[in-house]
Amino acid sequence: MLVNLQRIKAERLVRGLTQEDMAKKMGWHDRSSYARREKGVTPIGADELIKIAEILDCTNDMSLFFKLDVPKREQ
């Protein structure tokens, strides 16, 4: 399974939060720390994903932040 970065971004936008808002809520000093994770440049750690889900009020269904990564030949 892979983290669904597009879904994280979509949930953030639906809630009217900017990347800067998310960075502040994560306890980071600049937007780029969050932006690099949302763009997939820096991997999102498990603790960070939980914190993002809490900020976005999505802890009841964490599965929405994942997508299957099954090779075509195994589908």
URPEZI-V820145 format. One line per field, one symbol per residue. ss: DSSP state (@ for helix, = for strand, . for the rest). burial: + if it has 24 or more other C-alpha atoms within 12 Angstrom, else -. A space follows every 10 residues. Layout:
ss->???
burial->???
This chain:
ss->.==.@@@@@@ @@@@....@@ @@@@@@.... @@@@@@@@.. .....@@@@@ @@@@@...@@ @@@@@==... .@@@.
burial->--+++-+++- ++-----++- +++--+---- --+++-++-- ---+---++- +++--+---- ---++----- -----
